[in-house]
């Protein structure tokens, strides 16, 4: 299991994470990315890689 964190202060609503995520974990709401389906996360970290604002983070839980 992982915790998915979106830093709302850094997120500019570009939608890169929404488009890149293979699990459809994110949606844009009010010009911000929000986690809507955390159980679908593949833990691939693609969202982190495409986020130019460094707003998306997946924290792996032990």
C-alpha positions as CSV (number, residue, x, y, z in Angstrom):
1,X,0.0,0.0,0.0
2,X,1.1,3.5,-0.7
3,X,0.1,7.0,0.4
4,X,-0.5,9.3,-2.6
5,X,0.1,13.0,-1.8
6,X,-0.8,16.0,-3.9
7,X,0.7,19.3,-2.7
8,X,-2.1,21.7,-3.5
9,X,0.1,24.7,-3.1
10,X,2.5,23.4,-5.8
11,X,-0.1,21.8,-8.2
12,X,-0.9,24.2,-11.1
13,X,-3.6,21.9,-12.6
14,X,-1.7,21.1,-15.7
15,X,-3.2,17.5,-15.8
16,X,0.1,15.8,-16.6
17,X,-0.4,13.3,-13.8
18,X,-4.0,12.7,-14.8
19,X,-3.0,11.9,-18.4
20,X,0.1,9.8,-17.5
21,X,-1.4,7.6,-14.8
22,X,-2.2,4.1,-16.1
23,X,-4.6,3.5,-13.2
24,X,-6.8,6.5,-13.5
25,X,-6.0,7.5,-9.9
26,X,-6.4,11.2,-10.5
27,X,-8.9,13.7,-11.7
28,X,-8.8,17.5,-12.1
29,X,-11.2,19.3,-9.9
30,X,-11.3,23.1,-9.5
31,X,-7.9,23.3,-11.5
32,X,-6.1,20.9,-9.1
33,X,-5.3,17.2,-9.3
34,X,-7.1,15.1,-6.7
35,X,-6.8,11.4,-5.8
36,X,-10.1,9.7,-6.7
37,X,-9.1,6.1,-7.0
38,X,-6.1,5.3,-4.7
39,X,-6.6,1.5,-4.9
40,X,-5.9,1.6,-8.6
41,X,-2.3,3.0,-8.1
42,X,0.3,0.8,-9.8
43,X,3.1,2.3,-7.7
44,X,4.9,3.1,-11.0
45,X,5.7,6.7,-9.9
46,X,4.9,8.0,-13.4
47,X,2.9,10.8,-11.9
48,X,6.0,12.0,-10.0
49,X,8.1,11.8,-13.1
50,X,5.8,13.9,-15.2
51,X,4.9,16.5,-12.6
52,X,7.1,19.6,-13.3
53,X,5.9,21.3,-10.2
54,X,7.0,18.4,-7.9
55,X,3.5,18.3,-6.4
56,X,2.8,14.6,-6.7
57,X,4.4,12.1,-4.4
58,X,3.9,8.4,-3.7
59,X,5.1,7.3,-0.3
60,X,5.5,3.6,-0.1
61,X,4.4,2.2,3.3
62,X,6.3,-0.6,4.9
